[in-house]
Amino acid sequence: MELLKVDTLEEAREKLLESIGKEWIRTMEIPVEEALGRVLAEDVIGIMDIPDFRRSMVDGYAVCAKDTMGAGDSIPVFLEVIDEIAMGKEALCVIKPGTCAYVPTGGMIPDGADSCVMIEYCESFDANHIAVYQATAEGRHVVEIGEDSKKGSLLCKKGEKLRAQEIGALSAEGITTVKVYEPVSITIISTGDELRAPGTVRR
């Protein structure tokens, strides 16, 4: 009795690619918001630094880290608040020793500041000053320019299946369209050896 012989998954893929041939591989350009689950047909290179400004990871105050040395629950540091940076607005002030500025999560950090203190560790002292109850270190709660991706770096690789995170990265770069492979339509008709060409004698 002859047992049914089946191909492995790899063998089936090889046969499929051999049957389709390269002439069937086509590409198309689509809006990036419609590219979920599609396969990239070319590398995508970053066109700008993300972020292109230093931004805060927390709601809090942009400070000079040295000003907070020794700060604690019982010994706060007092700083002058010189500005409040609105979300999406450019930070025009310059932080000098003894001063700070309020910055929301994702907001631009002013020049001169090298870290941020979470608002939970700060308290208003008067109209223009805050008390800081926690020391911070240089770079803490700060996302530097190009930390997410740098201009000229490879964002997404050819042949990569696009997920939500890749689409988010592409959108952040201002990329509105991507080149992807056109889907291949395949019809499979599964039959046994009972179907034969006319005139064929069954053995």
N, C-alpha and C positions, 0 to 999 in steps of 0.2 A: 504493500500500500504506500503510495507516494504522499508524504505529508505536505501541507501547504507551506510554501516558502515565502516569507515576508522580508521586506527591506528594513534595515535599521533606520532610525530618524536621520542620521547623517547621510546614509545612502539615498534616502528619499529626497533630501534637500539637494544633493548633488545632481540627481536626475532631473529635479525640477529646474535648477539653474541651467542645466545643459539644454533642456527643452525650451526654456524661455529665451535664452541667448541675450547678449548685451543690447541688441537692437530694441528689446522690449523695456529696457530700463530708461525711463523718462523722468524728468524733473519738472517742478512747477514752483512758482513763487507765490506764497500766500501770506496773509496778515499774521503777525506773530501771535495774536490772541486766538487764532484758529489752529495753531500748530501743536496743540497738546496731543501726545502720542505719535506724532509724525517723526520720520527719520531724516536727519539733516543730510543734504547732498553736497555740502561744502563746509569747510572750517569757517567759524565766525570769530573774528579778531576784535578785541575791545577798541573802541574809538575814543574813549575818554577814561580818566581815573574815576573810580567809584569808591567812596564819595569823592567829590572834587573840592571838598572843604572839610576842615576838622569839625566833627560833630559830637554831641554829647550822647552818651548811652543812657543817661538818667535824667530825671527832673531834679534840678539842683542848682548849684552855684559854681561857675567857672572861677578858679582861684589859682594863685601861685602856691604850689605844694609846700614850699618852705614856710609859708605863713601859717600853716596848720600844724607844724611840728609841736608835739607835746599836748595837743588838744585832747580833752577827754570829758567824761561826764561831769566831773567836779571842777575842771579847769578849762573853760571854753576859750576860744580865740575870737576876738571881735574884729570884723571886717566891714569896711564901708561899701555899700552897694551903689555902684555908679551907673548901672544900666539894667534893663530887662529886655532880653533878646526874644522877639516874637518868632514863632515858628515860620520858617520860610523866608525870614528877613535876614539881611546881611548884618553881621556884627561890626559896628563902626567904632566902638570904644576900644581902648587899650587897657588891659589889666596891669596895674603896677603893684608893687608890694603894699599890702595893707588894704587893697581893694578887691572887689569881686563883682560878678554880674550874674543875674538869674538866667538860666538857659533851660528850655524844656527838652524832653527826650527827642533826639534827632535834630536839635537846633544847632546853629553855628557857634563855635567857641571863639571868643574874641582873641586877638593877638595878645601875647603876654601871658595868657593863662596856659598852664601845662597839665591841669587835671580838673576834675569836678568832684564836688561833695554832694551826696544825696540830700535832698531837701529834708528827709526824715532826721538827719543829724544836724539840722540848722534851726534856729529860732530867731524871730524878729526881736531885736533889742530896742530899737526906736525906728523912726521913719526912714532913716538912711543907713542903718547898721544891722548886722546879724551876729548872732553868737554861733560859733561852729564847735560842735562837741565831738568831732572825730577827725583824727589826722588822716591825711591822704598822701599818696605818692605820685611822683611825676608819671604822667601817662594813664593814670587810673580813670576809668569811665570815659575814655576818649577814643574815638575811632579816627585814626589818622587818614590823611589823603591817600587814596589808592589802596587802602587796606582790604577792601572787598575784591577789587580787581583793578589792574593797572592798564593804562593805555598801551596798546600793542600786544597785550597778552592774549593767549588762546582762551576764549570764553567757552565755546562749544566745539566739539570735534565732529568732523564728517563721519556719518554712520551712527551718530548718537541719537537715541530715542529721546525726544523732548518731554521733560516732566514739568510740573508747575514751577519748580525752583529754577530750571534753565530759562523758562519763559519769563520769569520775574527778573532774572539777571539781564536778559536781552532787552527787556522793556526799560530797565534802569539805565541802560546805555543809550536809549533813544532809538533803538533798532525797531522799525515798524514792520518789516517784511523779512522772511527767511526763505531760502531755497531748499525744498524737500523733495524726496522721491515720490513720484506718483504711485498710489496703491496699485498693486497687481491683482486683477480679478481672476480667480481660478475656479474651475468647475471640476469636481471629481465624480466620476461615475464608477461606482464599485460593482463589479460583476464577478461571476465565477467562470469556470471553464465550460459552462453549459452554452455559452454564446460562441458561435463559430461562424466563420465566413461561409457564404453559400457554396455548396459543393464539397465542403470539407467533411471527410469521413471520421467519425468519432472512433477512437481506438480504445 
